[in-house]
Amino acid sequence: MLDLRNSVVLLVTFTSLLLALLFIKLTWKRRRLPPGPFALPVLGNVLQIHKQGVVPYLVKMGETYGPVCTIFMGSRPTVILTGYQAVKEALVDLGDDFLGRGPLPVLERVFRKGGLALLNGTAWKQLRQFTMMTFRDFGMGKKTLEEPIQVEAQHLVKHFRSYKQEPVDPSNIMICASSNIIASILMGTRYNYSDDKWMQLLKNIHEAFVIACSTWGQLYDMVPNIMQVLPGPHNKIFTLLQDLVIVVEERVKYNLDTLEPNCPRDFIDCYLIRMKQEKDPKTPFTVTNLVATVTDTFLGGAESTGSTVNYGLLIFIKYPEIQAKLQEEIQQVIGHNREPVVEDRNNMSYLNAFIHELQRYCDVFPMGANRSTTRDLDYRGYYIPKGTDVLPVLTTVLKDPTHFETPGEFNINHFLDENGTFKKNNGFLAFSAGKRSCAGESLVRMQLFIFFATILQKFTLKATVDPKDLDLSPAESGIETIPPVHKIIFIPRE
């Protein structure tokens, strides 16, 4: 009995000492970091985040502790930047100091820690430069890319006509249409909306994003070492995304077997040609990085753009007066028969402003993406060591009241002057900012404009219920904002 009592005393003493040491270590870590809430050893602020939800918690911390504060994602200190000024200062004014990529555990597991999204240093710079140049060669931001977008828009018109004014949920079709644009550049291919296997793959991708945005997915990103060994729906993320990885790997193998160096067909061909030219054994141009880069670019180009378009369609049925005004502008500038072209955007302030306000309002990536500091910094009076995680919370920029008069409402006037002419707004950082901003920004802008102009040129969209009863609150909000699902009636405009 005495031995048991002594063992219990020793165990309690050991546990107490361990917790004390962990607490001292935690206190030492944050001694010169920006202020923030109390954090537990090992778990950090996970319990508070779990209770409130990650996005609301980050916003609240900015309001409580100021635009630069610190929370702990498990044992990792993470500096949180909120509001336009702090985010712009870090990503633009001091861009090279915040250029590193912080840990993204979900993506690291999917991409085997490779690819443009996850690399750092010289390897990232080489791959980023190559990717941007290759995208431009295939028409990114140029008139030559208009044709595949116009073709895809006409496929959408044909598809929605086929429903003959029956209500339809367009969400998966819009994701497929968006995926086809980026697939044409990456893999030189297009998928039909009737391709059941491909449509199921896209549904799996969407479900993976929904889980990643849920509490389970957020916990995985905060305490991956714990979550990796626990059962739960978070493990399904990787199963759901595996089919896409397999498709990319098969395409890479096919391109490698049929490669003609003098006639590259797509991004994969260009990458394989560059890979064969490399002599440096430390080159970032490896098959692992190729598969990861293509998969990541595809996920961003398909899912996020598709979600933005779906939110736009919901805005049309929620606010019929906005839809009518957009159709009036389309009729005046383009007419009913000519296909919209990107040049029309210069003469269509209302549609241009609508697209900007849509991206601001739907807030597709509210948390931004984890960065890390590339050197020891004295930032706003705080010491931030090299390699510290930094999270620029983009939702607080897109809803910054110093730049947007009614940040919580859909208000096209945020991007229109007193004469109804489009005006820029510095608070619009939907694509992030600086050297690690979205590589496909110009493609997304082209795609949104042509898709919306074409759909409104050919259809009037109506809800199946009273527009006042439509709830546009996100289905999920975490690493991505997932729009709600509502059926829409597409009425042809003859």
GUVEXVEX-712469 format. One record per residue (C-alpha): x, y, z. Coordinates in Angstrom, 3 decimals, padded with zeros to 6 digits. Example, Ala and Ser with C-alpha at 12.3 -4.5 7.8 and 13.67 -1.06 7.14 Angstrom:
// residues 2
- 012.300, -004.500, 007.800 $
- 013.670, -001.060, 007.140 $
//
This chain:
// residues 494
- 000.000, 000.000, 000.000 $
- 002.866, 002.317, 000.872 $
- 004.599, 001.564, -002.449 $
- 001.428, 002.438, -004.327 $
- 001.100, 005.690, -002.395 $
- 004.730, 006.572, -003.091 $
- 004.253, 005.785, -006.791 $
- 001.223, 008.071, -006.962 $
- 003.151, 010.856, -005.226 $
- 006.057, 010.434, -007.631 $
- 003.726, 010.451, -010.634 $
- 001.915, 013.586, -009.447 $
- 005.233, 015.284, -008.666 $
- 006.682, 014.352, -012.075 $
- 003.532, 015.513, -013.897 $
- 003.499, 018.785, -011.969 $
- 007.157, 019.438, -012.732 $
- 006.620, 018.611, -016.410 $
- 003.658, 020.990, -016.649 $
- 005.645, 023.667, -014.815 $
- 008.552, 023.256, -017.239 $
- 006.196, 023.386, -020.233 $
- 004.535, 026.505, -018.853 $
- 007.933, 028.167, -018.267 $
- 008.962, 027.242, -021.828 $
- 005.699, 028.679, -023.165 $
- 006.159, 031.892, -021.162 $
- 009.758, 032.181, -022.375 $
- 008.656, 031.733, -026.001 $
- 006.229, 034.606, -025.871 $
- 008.201, 037.011, -023.660 $
- 008.886, 039.521, -026.480 $
- 006.196, 038.479, -028.926 $
- 003.079, 040.590, -029.485 $
- 000.370, 040.273, -026.781 $
- -002.282, 037.604, -026.825 $
- -004.521, 035.335, -024.758 $
- -003.380, 032.840, -022.144 $
- -002.282, 029.564, -023.750 $
- -002.080, 026.057, -022.300 $
- 001.062, 023.930, -022.622 $
- 000.921, 021.563, -025.650 $
- -002.636, 022.587, -026.608 $
- -002.041, 026.333, -026.782 $
- -005.326, 028.114, -027.645 $
- -006.909, 025.106, -029.348 $
- -009.769, 024.820, -026.825 $
- -010.823, 028.471, -027.272 $
- -010.571, 028.162, -031.061 $
- -012.600, 024.948, -031.007 $
- -015.330, 026.626, -028.955 $
- -015.638, 029.803, -031.042 $
- -014.578, 028.681, -034.519 $
- -011.235, 029.643, -036.012 $
- -012.296, 032.656, -038.120 $
- -014.465, 034.334, -035.415 $
- -011.703, 033.669, -032.883 $
- -009.004, 035.287, -035.017 $
- -011.216, 038.330, -035.649 $
- -011.973, 038.619, -031.931 $
- -008.283, 038.426, -030.997 $
- -007.553, 041.329, -033.359 $
- -010.308, 043.372, -031.759 $
- -009.119, 042.493, -028.236 $
- -005.331, 042.747, -028.536 $
- -004.848, 044.961, -031.572 $
- -003.776, 044.424, -035.200 $
- -000.651, 042.451, -034.200 $
- -001.125, 039.761, -031.584 $
- -000.025, 036.201, -030.783 $
- -001.949, 032.974, -030.327 $
- -000.651, 029.419, -030.013 $
- -001.660, 026.758, -032.532 $
- -000.787, 023.895, -030.235 $
- 002.778, 024.585, -029.165 $
- 003.496, 026.858, -032.164 $
- 003.325, 030.622, -031.581 $
- 001.503, 032.310, -034.452 $
- 001.532, 036.064, -034.949 $
- -001.884, 037.228, -036.150 $
- -002.178, 040.281, -038.414 $
- -005.589, 041.917, -038.723 $
- -006.809, 044.968, -040.647 $
- -005.546, 046.507, -043.866 $
- -002.643, 048.484, -042.450 $
- -000.924, 045.634, -040.593 $
- -001.414, 043.106, -043.412 $
- -000.283, 045.520, -046.142 $
- 002.754, 046.563, -044.109 $
- 003.850, 042.936, -043.657 $
- 003.077, 041.516, -047.105 $
- 004.003, 044.541, -049.230 $
- 006.184, 047.056, -047.362 $
- 008.212, 044.340, -045.595 $
- 007.367, 041.593, -048.068 $
- 010.747, 039.847, -048.128 $
- 010.746, 039.580, -044.316 $
- 007.413, 037.727, -044.342 $
- 008.013, 035.714, -047.518 $
- 008.384, 032.288, -045.934 $
- 005.629, 029.689, -045.977 $
- 004.500, 028.579, -042.558 $
- 003.294, 025.025, -041.898 $
- 000.086, 023.924, -043.645 $
- -000.294, 020.370, -042.253 $
- -003.244, 019.281, -044.418 $
- -001.535, 020.374, -047.634 $
- 001.820, 019.001, -046.501 $
- 000.304, 015.555, -046.205 $
- -001.535, 015.760, -049.539 $
- 001.427, 017.236, -051.449 $
- 004.162, 015.267, -049.639 $
- 005.641, 018.582, -048.504 $
- 006.366, 019.612, -052.095 $
- 005.082, 022.053, -054.681 $
- 004.892, 025.788, -055.191 $
- 002.520, 026.358, -052.270 $
- 004.865, 024.836, -049.677 $
- 008.421, 025.508, -050.854 $
- 010.626, 028.256, -049.436 $
- 013.808, 030.102, -050.322 $
- 015.595, 029.696, -053.645 $
- 013.580, 026.609, -054.603 $
- 010.321, 028.549, -054.248 $
- 011.682, 031.536, -056.219 $
- 012.804, 029.328, -059.113 $
- 009.517, 027.445, -059.278 $
- 007.409, 030.595, -058.902 $
- 009.288, 032.379, -061.698 $
- 008.963, 029.353, -063.989 $
- 005.244, 028.964, -063.221 $
- 004.406, 032.613, -063.859 $
- 006.367, 032.684, -067.134 $
- 004.759, 029.436, -068.343 $
- 001.263, 030.626, -067.433 $
- 001.876, 033.794, -069.446 $
- 003.097, 031.720, -072.389 $
- -000.239, 029.880, -072.325 $
- -002.198, 033.122, -072.339 $
- -002.602, 034.001, -068.663 $
- -003.734, 037.624, -068.619 $
- -003.647, 037.790, -072.428 $
- -006.338, 037.904, -075.076 $
- -005.389, 034.433, -076.324 $
- -006.954, 032.847, -073.246 $
- -010.332, 034.432, -073.967 $
- -011.350, 031.748, -076.436 $
- -011.305, 028.730, -074.079 $
- -013.169, 030.782, -071.457 $
- -015.758, 031.859, -074.047 $
- -016.135, 028.257, -075.218 $
- -016.690, 027.103, -071.650 $
- -019.240, 029.869, -071.093 $
- -021.198, 028.666, -074.135 $
- -021.138, 025.118, -072.754 $
- -022.713, 026.543, -069.583 $
- -025.408, 028.298, -071.610 $
- -026.236, 025.067, -073.454 $
- -026.283, 023.115, -070.196 $
- -028.622, 025.485, -068.361 $
- -030.959, 025.676, -071.374 $
- -031.312, 021.894, -071.207 $
- -033.122, 022.159, -067.870 $
- -035.992, 024.024, -069.575 $
- -036.566, 026.305, -066.592 $
- -036.601, 023.472, -064.052 $
- -034.876, 024.463, -060.768 $
- -031.270, 023.309, -060.620 $
- -028.407, 023.391, -058.135 $
- -025.575, 024.813, -060.303 $
- -022.781, 024.468, -057.747 $
- -020.997, 021.371, -059.056 $
- -021.399, 022.424, -062.712 $
- -019.776, 025.795, -061.964 $
- -016.869, 024.069, -060.243 $
- -016.481, 021.819, -063.302 $
- -016.557, 024.817, -065.643 $
- -013.896, 026.546, -063.548 $
- -011.813, 023.379, -063.427 $
- -011.864, 023.132, -067.225 $
- -010.221, 026.533, -067.638 $
- -007.274, 025.692, -065.410 $
- -007.146, 022.080, -066.741 $
- -006.678, 023.432, -070.274 $
- -003.507, 025.201, -069.148 $
- -002.150, 022.566, -066.783 $
- -003.077, 019.365, -068.612 $
- -004.316, 020.439, -072.035 $
- -007.709, 018.845, -071.520 $
- -011.402, 019.556, -070.927 $
- -014.024, 017.450, -069.146 $
- -017.691, 017.133, -070.115 $
- -020.382, 017.868, -067.558 $
- -021.783, 014.407, -068.365 $
- -018.530, 012.695, -067.353 $
- -019.805, 010.955, -064.200 $
- -016.347, 009.900, -063.031 $
- -014.963, 013.440, -063.281 $
- -018.048, 014.997, -061.675 $
- -017.723, 012.578, -058.761 $
- -014.070, 013.525, -058.381 $
- -015.093, 017.202, -058.165 $
- -017.746, 016.343, -055.574 $
- -015.053, 014.576, -053.558 $
- -012.812, 017.647, -053.751 $
- -015.662, 019.849, -052.554 $
- -016.432, 017.471, -049.681 $
- -012.744, 017.494, -048.710 $
- -012.828, 021.300, -048.527 $
- -015.992, 021.176, -046.404 $
- -014.317, 018.813, -043.925 $
- -011.108, 020.890, -043.938 $
- -013.220, 023.937, -043.016 $
- -014.961, 022.061, -040.204 $
- -013.750, 021.815, -036.624 $
- -012.056, 018.489, -037.395 $
- -010.059, 019.936, -040.268 $
- -009.086, 023.007, -038.281 $
- -007.903, 020.868, -035.375 $
- -005.713, 018.873, -037.782 $
- -003.967, 022.061, -038.892 $
- -003.463, 023.187, -035.277 $
- -002.285, 019.946, -033.644 $
- -001.399, 017.578, -036.537 $
- 000.753, 015.238, -034.455 $
- -002.219, 014.467, -032.222 $
- -004.877, 014.388, -034.940 $
- -002.856, 012.025, -037.159 $
- -003.353, 009.198, -034.674 $
- -006.977, 009.964, -033.786 $
- -009.974, 008.564, -035.687 $
- -012.435, 011.038, -037.136 $
- -013.770, 012.617, -040.338 $
- -010.556, 014.623, -040.806 $
- -008.891, 011.454, -042.117 $
- -011.382, 011.374, -044.968 $
- -009.850, 014.573, -046.431 $
- -006.875, 012.660, -047.752 $
- -008.934, 009.787, -049.159 $
- -011.203, 012.231, -050.997 $
- -008.288, 014.063, -052.596 $
- -006.363, 010.944, -053.575 $
- -008.265, 010.448, -056.863 $
- -007.175, 013.912, -058.069 $
- -003.556, 013.173, -057.198 $
- -003.811, 009.906, -059.160 $
- -005.271, 011.745, -062.194 $
- -002.368, 014.209, -062.115 $
- 000.223, 011.456, -061.706 $
- -001.262, 009.545, -064.652 $
- -001.245, 012.689, -066.781 $
- 002.391, 013.367, -065.902 $
- 003.294, 009.799, -066.935 $
- 001.359, 010.141, -070.206 $
- 003.043, 013.455, -071.024 $
- 006.446, 012.016, -070.213 $
- 005.859, 009.060, -072.546 $
- 004.609, 011.254, -075.424 $
- 006.771, 014.339, -074.860 $
- 007.921, 016.353, -077.869 $
- 010.389, 018.948, -076.518 $
- 009.886, 021.277, -079.483 $
- 006.107, 021.328, -079.158 $
- 004.909, 021.633, -075.522 $
- 001.166, 021.042, -075.170 $
- 000.593, 022.302, -071.627 $
- 002.199, 023.301, -068.313 $
- 003.177, 019.713, -067.536 $
- 005.106, 019.427, -070.819 $
- 006.967, 022.686, -070.152 $
- 007.878, 021.512, -066.662 $
- 009.120, 018.120, -067.903 $
- 011.259, 019.837, -070.541 $
- 012.766, 022.095, -067.863 $
- 013.290, 019.080, -065.592 $
- 015.305, 017.290, -068.281 $
- 017.470, 020.401, -068.747 $
- 018.372, 020.687, -065.057 $
- 021.871, 019.705, -063.992 $
- 021.767, 020.852, -060.357 $
- 021.156, 017.846, -058.036 $
- 019.295, 020.203, -055.648 $
- 016.917, 021.403, -058.346 $
- 013.283, 022.009, -057.299 $
- 012.191, 020.654, -060.694 $
- 011.256, 017.164, -059.564 $
- 008.249, 014.955, -060.279 $
- 007.074, 015.321, -056.672 $
- 007.036, 019.105, -056.967 $
- 005.350, 018.879, -060.373 $
- 002.486, 016.701, -059.098 $
- 002.086, 018.899, -056.014 $
- 002.132, 022.158, -057.998 $
- -000.391, 020.960, -060.576 $
- -002.688, 019.502, -057.897 $
- -002.554, 022.624, -055.751 $
- -003.067, 024.992, -058.694 $
- -005.977, 022.881, -059.877 $
- -007.592, 022.838, -056.431 $
- -007.322, 026.611, -056.119 $
- -008.401, 027.323, -059.682 $
- -011.397, 024.978, -059.616 $
- -012.798, 025.067, -056.086 $
- -012.252, 028.696, -055.100 $
- -013.271, 030.193, -058.461 $
- -016.264, 027.874, -058.674 $
- -017.343, 028.911, -055.173 $
- -017.038, 032.590, -056.126 $
- -019.196, 032.109, -059.233 $
- -021.774, 030.187, -057.187 $
- -021.922, 033.017, -054.663 $
- -022.441, 035.428, -057.557 $
- -025.404, 033.436, -058.859 $
- -026.932, 033.548, -055.371 $
- -026.486, 037.323, -055.254 $
- -028.373, 037.577, -058.569 $
- -031.424, 035.777, -057.148 $
- -031.207, 037.462, -053.743 $
- -031.104, 040.960, -055.282 $
- -033.095, 040.964, -058.562 $
- -032.601, 044.725, -058.868 $
- -028.818, 044.222, -059.105 $
- -029.307, 041.519, -061.723 $
- -031.579, 043.800, -063.780 $
- -029.085, 046.660, -063.662 $
- -026.267, 044.359, -064.762 $
- -028.372, 043.067, -067.656 $
- -029.108, 046.620, -068.717 $
- -025.386, 047.404, -068.827 $
- -024.700, 044.200, -070.773 $
- -027.401, 045.094, -073.297 $
- -025.982, 048.600, -073.794 $
- -022.338, 047.581, -074.191 $
- -022.442, 044.054, -075.660 $
- -025.969, 043.483, -076.901 $
- -027.745, 040.127, -077.024 $
- -025.801, 038.197, -079.678 $
- -022.097, 039.150, -079.547 $
- -019.980, 037.110, -077.157 $
- -018.513, 039.122, -074.257 $
- -014.776, 039.834, -074.436 $
- -012.459, 041.029, -071.691 $
- -012.054, 044.438, -073.360 $
- -015.732, 045.081, -072.580 $
- -014.774, 045.308, -068.913 $
- -013.333, 048.803, -069.521 $
- -016.813, 050.015, -070.502 $
- -018.768, 048.129, -067.841 $
- -018.161, 049.801, -064.490 $
- -021.163, 048.236, -062.782 $
- -020.236, 044.624, -063.631 $
- -016.596, 045.296, -062.794 $
- -017.615, 046.767, -059.436 $
- -020.029, 043.866, -058.858 $
- -017.247, 041.294, -059.324 $
- -014.917, 043.128, -056.947 $
- -017.623, 043.487, -054.314 $
- -018.570, 039.829, -054.755 $
- -015.002, 038.704, -054.092 $
- -014.824, 041.012, -051.086 $
- -018.167, 039.885, -049.696 $
- -017.899, 036.123, -050.279 $
- -014.405, 036.201, -048.804 $
- -013.282, 032.834, -050.240 $
- -010.066, 032.522, -048.206 $
- -010.864, 034.363, -044.938 $
- -007.746, 033.209, -043.087 $
- -005.258, 033.812, -045.880 $
- -002.351, 031.362, -045.805 $
- 000.297, 030.828, -043.172 $
- 003.530, 032.775, -043.706 $
- 006.758, 032.717, -041.729 $
- 009.458, 035.285, -041.071 $
- 012.700, 034.935, -043.020 $
- 014.843, 036.740, -040.432 $
- 014.696, 038.027, -036.858 $
- 012.457, 041.091, -036.862 $
- 011.794, 044.105, -034.688 $
- 008.235, 044.682, -035.867 $
- 006.110, 047.431, -034.328 $
- 008.134, 047.224, -031.144 $
- 007.920, 043.441, -030.839 $
- 010.633, 040.862, -031.407 $
- 009.583, 038.173, -033.889 $
- 012.233, 035.462, -034.358 $
- 013.119, 034.004, -037.743 $
- 010.802, 031.148, -038.682 $
- 007.836, 032.361, -036.627 $
- 004.434, 031.558, -038.120 $
- 002.529, 034.659, -039.274 $
- -001.120, 034.586, -040.315 $
- -002.472, 037.576, -042.302 $
- -006.233, 037.327, -041.708 $
- -007.606, 038.506, -045.053 $
- -011.224, 038.665, -043.885 $
- -010.293, 041.551, -041.581 $
- -008.852, 043.423, -044.579 $
- -011.859, 042.810, -046.817 $
- -014.122, 043.944, -043.978 $
- -011.964, 046.791, -042.691 $
- -014.348, 049.710, -041.903 $
- -011.620, 052.227, -042.745 $
- -011.859, 051.101, -046.387 $
- -015.419, 049.816, -046.711 $
- -018.379, 051.873, -045.544 $
- -020.658, 048.887, -044.879 $
- -018.242, 045.962, -044.478 $
- -020.877, 043.406, -043.468 $
- -023.240, 044.137, -046.368 $
- -023.124, 043.549, -050.104 $
- -022.607, 047.088, -051.414 $
- -021.446, 047.666, -054.996 $
- -020.814, 051.323, -054.168 $
- -017.633, 050.240, -052.408 $
- -016.136, 050.162, -055.924 $
- -018.050, 052.996, -057.643 $
- -017.447, 056.739, -057.448 $
- -020.141, 059.435, -057.346 $
- -020.437, 059.264, -061.153 $
- -020.996, 055.504, -061.211 $
- -017.504, 054.881, -062.597 $
- -015.430, 051.970, -061.299 $
- -012.907, 052.969, -058.647 $
- -010.139, 050.956, -057.058 $
- -010.117, 050.313, -053.325 $
- -006.815, 049.606, -051.592 $
- -008.589, 047.334, -049.127 $
- -009.343, 044.825, -051.883 $
- -006.816, 042.058, -051.151 $
- -008.918, 039.074, -052.206 $
- -005.843, 037.555, -053.894 $
- -003.563, 038.390, -050.945 $
- -000.609, 040.666, -051.746 $
- 003.124, 040.725, -052.337 $
- 005.352, 038.139, -053.973 $
- 003.312, 035.164, -052.691 $
- -000.034, 036.464, -053.927 $
- -002.284, 034.240, -056.066 $
- -000.464, 033.204, -059.257 $
- -003.737, 032.890, -061.185 $
- -005.221, 036.315, -060.354 $
- -005.489, 037.559, -063.953 $
- -007.056, 034.260, -065.080 $
- -009.681, 034.410, -062.341 $
- -010.572, 038.009, -063.243 $
- -011.047, 037.089, -066.915 $
- -013.069, 034.024, -066.068 $
- -015.434, 035.763, -063.648 $
- -016.123, 038.571, -066.107 $
- -016.859, 036.370, -069.134 $
- -018.875, 033.824, -067.156 $
- -021.106, 036.421, -065.489 $
- -021.532, 038.543, -068.633 $
- -022.465, 035.481, -070.707 $
- -024.886, 033.995, -068.171 $
- -026.725, 037.305, -067.622 $
- -026.747, 037.989, -071.361 $
- -028.602, 034.735, -071.997 $
- -030.632, 034.161, -068.815 $
- -032.633, 035.792, -066.082 $
- -032.057, 033.928, -062.824 $
- -034.852, 033.439, -060.303 $
- -035.082, 031.866, -056.878 $
- -037.537, 029.120, -055.983 $
- -038.577, 031.095, -052.879 $
- -039.103, 034.739, -051.993 $
- -035.665, 036.427, -052.318 $
- -036.169, 037.952, -048.859 $
- -036.160, 034.433, -047.400 $
- -032.830, 033.460, -048.999 $
- -030.079, 033.007, -046.442 $
- -026.633, 033.622, -047.948 $
- -024.722, 032.689, -044.785 $
- -021.799, 030.362, -045.571 $
- -022.315, 026.630, -045.178 $
- -018.793, 026.483, -043.697 $
- -016.024, 028.990, -043.089 $
- -012.437, 028.076, -042.315 $
- -009.598, 027.755, -044.803 $
- -012.303, 028.446, -047.413 $
- -015.759, 029.999, -047.323 $
- -018.273, 027.448, -048.658 $
- -021.431, 029.052, -050.109 $
- -024.879, 027.680, -049.208 $
- -026.787, 025.592, -051.749 $
- -029.980, 026.953, -053.312 $
- -031.728, 025.843, -056.479 $
- -031.995, 028.399, -059.267 $
- -034.321, 028.756, -062.266 $
- -032.528, 029.813, -065.469 $
- -035.044, 031.601, -067.716 $
- -033.759, 032.157, -071.286 $
- -033.752, 035.759, -072.536 $
- -034.921, 035.638, -076.132 $
//
